Amino acid sequence: MRKLKINRLADKKAYGRDTVSQESATSFTDDLPINLELVKQEIGQNWDVHYREFNMGRTGIGACLIFVIGLSDIELINKQIISSLMVEFSSELKHELSAVKGNQLNEFLKNQVIPISEIEEIGSIKVAAAKILTGSAALLIDGSSEVLVLGTTKLKTRAIEEPVSESLVRGPRVGFTESLRDNTSILRGNGEIENLTFVNFRVGRTLKKDLVVAYIKGIVDPDLVQEVETRIKKIDLDHIPESGYVEQLIEDNYRSPFPQVQSTERPDRVMAALMEGRVSILLDGTPFALIVPVTFSMMLQSPEDYYERWIPGTLLRLLRYLASILALFTPALYIAFISFHPGMIPTKLAISIIGSRTGVPFPALIEALFMEISIEILREAGLRLPKPIGPAMGIVGGLIIGEAAVQAGIVSNILVIIVSLTAISSFAIPQYSGGIPLRILRFVAMLFSAVLGLYGVILFFIFLTAHLVKLKSFGTPYVSPAAPYRLSDWKDFMFRMPLMMMKERPKVNHPKDKIRKG
């Protein structure tokens, strides 16, 4: 009769056409063999799922523990769960358990037998199967219509190391890892802070992942938190493998080449942003955290600006602004002066440039595009090659191609210097994602200058400025505090004023607590 009942439930679950079967196939019964068969049907043929059937001590009560090998902590299961249920659960409790029936046994086990901190009762087969496949262990007990799901997840994670994408000279040598729990604990470990809040979300339809929104109550603007949570809830995708997916799905303007969400591996950068009234987003499975809202000036800032005294910090920041201008406009200005405005070049320099370009068969635009594209290909190849040979290939390849191109008369000596200066300037930008828009727009500026000369460069600058002024990140102007103009926020804009002068948090974030220094 028991086998007949199991087969009947299996048929009903497979076809799902009977209203009675709908309830039986989604909820547990009070019969252990039936529950075990239903779980196996829900999970499917997964060889890494282990079913451990046993009797609880000498009580004669049957049970089965289900867990995934490799995701669950085997040592914890053996010592704290199976040992407690089989060895310590002796016959002395048989008389006490005689009065305990059904789901009351679960309460007894939770409160007096199983020494596990994370325990919950679940009556849905689908929910229990999902918990098992993410590392938890499910305890099925004969006579109970609910299972105990035990927190036994133990993922294999790498050690906490220095950030790879953001090198530093001075500061904490700690970077995020792929484990969400490690990342939240790193933020908690920065110091004692009561109002640091983590709000959890589940993203992904087919493959679900945990996503955490971090902010500091009492500092952050509640409207900003609500806007971030609203955009995250609208994410409807089958799989979110990396935080870059989240970045693209929640940004304001996907047509813009400029990133409106900042990504970082550095916990100190995230913590500094939270203290300014911003919001951070952490996704399980990636070491890159997101920060919103973001401004263009944040892409040119580094936490090291604050670790040094204000004079060297200001100098380094100004150098980055200069490097970004050179990386964007240097090739375009070269084309404009050579092709349209040679009279604006000093005479001796003009004679030197003309002499170096003698025999070059291409116009300035083709010459510059050839070298710039070669440099970009070398840069990308150096990133994708193995680490021992990647940097050497980039440097040697650039020298060889540049020297060979000059000797072959394809490009001039002055252009090699221009391209080298442009490449070095782009390396000075602290964040890789912040330098990509400049690399893209460099080619657009070159085309403008090739058509209209210096007027084209000016026209391109006007279009770029208009776009940046219009661009926003979660309602925050992208070029703030330059536009709209806020003099108080200029203390931490292009210049880094002494810490004793920066008494207020940036007003652009609308923080509730505006004072950060008494």
N, C-alpha and C positions, 0 to 999 in steps of 0.2 A: 504493500500500500504506500510505503514511503517512497519507493522508486517510482511508482505510478504518479504520485503527487509531484515529484521533481520533474518528471517528463512533461507533465501537464503544464507546469509553470514555465518550463523551457519553451514549449510550443507557443504558449501565449505571449512570451516575451519576444520571440522571433517574429511573429506576424503582427502583434500589437493591434488586433482588430476587435478584441473583446474589451468592454469597459471594465470587467472584473480583472482581466489580466493586467490592465494598466496600473492598478493599485498594487497588485502582487509583485509585478516586475520591478517596481521602483522603490518599494519599502521592504525592510527585513521582516522575517517571520520569527516565531519563537522556536524554530527547529534548526539546529546547527547544520545538519547535512544539506538542508534546503538552502540556507543562507550561504553556505560555502559554494554550492553549485551556482547560485545567482551571482556571486562575486566573480567566480571564474568566467562566467559568460559575459559579464560586464567588462572585465579587464582584457579578456581575449588570450591568445596564445603568446604570452610573454615569458621567455625562459628565465629572465632574471627575477621574476616574482616568486618568492619562496613561501610555501604553506607549511607551517609547523603545528601539527595536531598533537594534543596531549590532554591528560587528565589533571585537574587542579589538585595536587597532593593525593590524599586518600579519600577525598570526598566523593569521587565518582562523577563529578561534574565535568563534562567534556568541553574543550575549548580549542580554538585554532588562532594562531598568530600569523598574520600576513604582512610581509614587508618586502622591499626591493633590495636585492643584494647590490651593494655599491653606493646606494643612496642613504641607507639607514645605518645607524651606528650599531654594529654587531656586538661590540663589547657591552654597550649599554643594554641591549636586548637580552644578552645572556645573563649578565650579573644582576640587573635591576628588575627585569620583567619575568623572564622564564624561571629564574632562580626563586623569586618571590612567590610565584604561582605554583611551582612544583615541589619545592623543598620546604620552604617556610610555611606554606599553606598546608598544614598538617591536619591529621584527623581530629585534632582537638577542637577545630572549628566546625566540625560536621554538625554537632548539636546546635551551635549558634546559627549555622546556615540553614537549619531546617525550617526556621521561621521566616527566612528571607526567600522571596520568590520573584521570578520575572526580572523586571528592570531594577528592583531594589538591590539586587546583587551587584549591579554596576556601581551604585552609590557606595556600597560596602567596600568594593575593591578600590575605588578612587580614594576613599577617606582613610582606609586602614591597611591596605595591602601593597599597592603599587607605588613605589617612591619616585614618581615622575612628575615634573612640574607642569607639563603641558598635556592635559587630558580633556577630551570633550566627547560627549555622547552624540552619535549621529544615527538617524533612522533611515536615511536615503542611501540606496545602493550606489547611485551615480556619484554622489558627493564623497562617499567613503572610498570608492575606487580612485577618484581624482586625488584624494589625500594620500592614498597608498603609493600612487605613481609619482608623487613629489617627495617621497622620503619618509613619510609617517608610517607607523605600524598600526594595523587594525586588529583588535582583539575581539573575536566572535565567541560568545558563550552560549551554551545550550540552555534554552529556556528564556533567553532575553531577546526582545525584538529590536534592540538597539546595540550598536557596536561601540566599543571604546577606541577612539583614535588617539594614539600616543605620539608625542613629539619626539621622534628619534632621528630626525634628519641630520645628516653629517656629510656635507659636500666636500669634495676635494678642491681646495683653493691654494693659490700660490701665496708666498710670504709677502708681507708688506715691504715694498722697495721704493727707491727714489723714482719720481715721475720720469718717464722716458721722453715724452713729447714736449716737456717744459723743463729744460735744464736750469739749474740755479747755482749761484755762488754762495750766497748766504741765506739761511733759512732752514726750516725743518725738512729733513730728508725723508719725507713720508708721502706716499702717493696712494690713491685709491686702488682697490683691487676689484675683481669681478664679483665678489660676494657682497650683496646688499647689507647683510648684517655686519660685516667687517667695516663697511663704509660708514654706516650710521654710528657704530661704536667709535670710529676714529673721530667723528665730529663731536660726539659726547665727551671724548677724552681730551678735547682741547681745554677744558676747564669746567668748573662748576657753573652751570647755567640752568635755571629752573624753567624758563619760558621757551626753551628750544623744543619745537613741536615737529613730530613726524606724522603725516597723514598718509595712510596706505591706500593704494588703488590696485586693481587687477586689470591689466591690459592684454589684448590679444584674444581672438575668438577661438582659434584652434589650439594654439600653444600659449597658455596663460603665463604671465610673469607679474612679479610684484614691482610696483612703482611707488616711490615715496616722495611726497612734497614736503620740503623742510623750510621752516621759517621760525622767527622769534616773535612770540606774542608780546604785545606792548610796544614793539618797534615797527613791525611791518604794517602797511596799510591793508585793512581787511578787504577792501574792494579789489586790491591786487591779488590777494589769495583766492578770492571768489572767482576772479577771471581766469586764473591759472587752473583751478579745479574744474571750471566749466569747460575749458578747452580740452583738458585731459579726458573728461567724461565723454567727449564727442569723438574720441579716437575709436575708429571701427576698422580694425585690420586683423587679419588672421594670425600674424606673427610680428612681434616687435623685437628683432634680434639685437639692436643697439640703440643707444640714446639718440643717434643721428636721425632715426625714424621719428622719434618724438619731436625733435627739433624742427623737422620739416613740416610736421602735421600741426604744430601749434603756433608757428611764426605768423606775423601779420601780413607780410607781402612776399609770396614765394617767387615773384618775378624779379625781385631785386637781387643783385649779385652780393650784397652785403649781408652777413649773418646777423639776424636779429635776436639770436640766442647764443650766449657764450658757453663754450664747452671747456672743461678743464679737468686735469688729473690731480690738482693740488688742493688738499683740504684747507690749507691756510687761505687760499683765494676764495673758496666757498664761504668759509667762516667770516672773512672780512666783508663779503657781499651781504651775508645775513645780518651783520651788525650795522650795515648801512640801510637796512629796510628792504632788501631784495628777497627773492624766493629762489630756492634751489630744487632741482628735480634729479632724483637718483633712481636708476633702473637696475634691476638685478641682472647680472651677466655682463656688465661693462664697467670699466674703471673711469669712464668719462661722466662727470656730473654736469648738469646744465644750470645756468644762472639767468634769471630774467628779473626785471627788464635790463637791457644792455644799451650802452651808448658807444659811439665810435671811439671815444677817448679811452674806453676800457680795453679796447683791443691793443692799444699802445702803452698800456700800463702793466707793471709787474709788481708783485708783492715785495720784491727786493727794493723798490723805490722807498718803502717805508722802513725797511730794516737799516738802511744807510741814513746818514745825516741829510738834512734837507738840501744842502748845496749840491753834493754829488747826485742826489736823487733827482733834483731839477735838471741838472746837466744831462743825465742819461735820458730823461724823458724828452728833452728838447732834441737830443740826437735822434731819437726814434721818429719824432715828427719830421725832422729833416730827411731822414732815410726814407720815410714813406713818400715824401714829395719827389725825391730823386728816383725812387723805384717806379713811380707813376709817369713822370714827365720827361726824364732825361732823354730817352730815344726819340720822343716826339719833338723836343726842342732841337735835337741834332738834325732831324729831317727838315724842320722848318727853316733853320738857319742856312743849311747847305743848299736847299732847293729853292728857297724864295727870298731869303734875307741875308745873303752873304755880306752885304755892306755893313751889317750890324756887328760883325765879328772883327776884332782888332786885326790890323793889317798883317802883322807878323804871324799871328795865329792862323789867319786865313791862308797865307802863303804856305804855311806848314801843312795845313789840311789839304789844300789843293795838290801839293806835292805828294802827299801820302795816297791820294786818290787817283793819281796818274796811272792809267792802265786798267782801272776798275771798270768793267763793262756794264755794270748795273746801276740804275738810279739809286738814290739814297734809301728809298722805301724798301726796295727788294733786298738791298744790302743789309739793312737793319733787320728785316723780317727773317732773313736767312740765319743770322747770328742769334737772334732772340729765340727762334724756334729750336735751334740747336741746343741752346742753354737749357730751355725748358725740358727737352727730351733727356738731356744728361741729368738734370735734377730728378726727374721722375724715375729714370733708370737707377740712379744711385739710391733712391728710397726702396725700390723693389728688390734690389740685389741683396745677397747675404751681407751681414754687417761687416765682416772682415775685409770684403773687397768693394763694398758700396762707396765709401768716401774716397778711396784711392781711385776708383774708376771715374768718379765725377771730376776730381781735380786733374788727373792725368788726361782724361778725355777732353776737358775744356782747353787745356794748354796745347794739346796736340792739334785739335781742330782749329783753334785760333791761329796758331803758328802756320799750319799748313794752308789755311785760307788766305793769310797775308802773303805768303810766298807764292801762291798760285795766282795772286792778283784778283781774287774774288772780292775781298773786303779790304778796307784800309786799316792802318794801324790805329788811327784815332777812334774808329768804331769799336775795335777790340777793347780799348780802354773804357769807352762809354758803356758797352754791354757788361763788362766786368764790374764797373761801378754800380750799375743797375742791379746785378745779381747779388752783390755784397749788401747793398742797401735793403733788398727784400729779406735777407737773412736776419737783419736787425730787428724785425718785428717780432715781439715776444711769442705770439701765438700763430701756429701754422694756418689755422682757418681764417685768421685776420689778414694774412698776406695774400690769400688766394684772390680776393676781389681786385687787388691792385695789379696782380699779374694778368688778370683777364682784361681789365680796363686799359692797361698799358698798350695793348694792340689797338684798341679803339682810338686812343689818343694819337697813335701813330698814323692811322688812316685819316683822321681829321687834319693832322698837320700836313700830310701828303697832298691833300686836296686844297686846303685854304692857307697853308703856312701857319704863321704865328697867330693869325686871326682864327684859324681852326682850333688851335690849342686853347685860346681864350674862350671860344664858343663851347668847346668840350668842357672846360672848367665850369662855365656857367650852368650847363645842363647837369653836370655832376653835383654841383652845389644845390641846385633846385631839387634834385632827387633826394639828396641827403636831408635837406630841410623838411621835405614832405614825409620822409620815412619815419615810422614810429615802431617802437617795441613795447607791446602791451600798454599802449597809450602814452608811452614816454617818448618825447622827441629824441631822435637818434643823434643829433648833433648838440644836444644839451650839454653844458650850460651856455654854449655859444648862441644858440637860438632855440627857445627864447632866452634872452640875456638874463643871467642871474649872477650878479657880482660876487655874492657870498660863496657860490660854488666854484668860482675861479681859483680859490685857494688850493684846490686839488684837481686842476684841469691840465693846462699845459705846464704850469709850474707846480711844484710840490712845496707848499709853505711849511714852516716849522709846526710840529705837532701841537704846541701850545696855542697856536693861532687857529687851528681847525677845531673849534669848540662845538660846532653843529654838524649834524648829519646832512647829506645832500638833500636839498629841498625838492629836487626833481622826483624823488621816490615817495614824497608825501608821508614821511614817517610819523607815527603817532608820538613817539618820544624823540624830539628834535635835538636834544642836548646829549652829547656823548662825552663831554669833558666839563667838569665843574669849574 
